[in-house]
Amino acid sequence: MPIIATVACGNNSKRLEELTVMLKSAVIKSDGLPVKFLIITDSLHEEVEAILNQWKAIPKYSTIFWEIRSPVYPMLSEVLKIQRTP
């Protein structure tokens, strides 16, 4: 099963629209074959989940799967520690 990863940060309709177009293209191209999305977003979890659930309700696209995660950033102290190491 192909896995498609994407990142969409920022809480605005433009980001959601861009993400939706990309995901929709992949769903249509999959032609009913299983596909999984790994979506990393800081603020669009609920909107993306709602859209994907609507698509999954269509029998032809019932084989889409997804995982939505929040971005994880390293602690600033760890970044500075790495930069100081020779």
Buried (B, 14 or more C-beta within 10 A) or exposed (E): EEEBEBEBEEEEEEBBEEBBEBBEEBBEEBEBEEBBBBBBBBBBEEBBEEBBEEBBEEEEBEBBBBEBEEEEEEEEEEEEEEEEEE
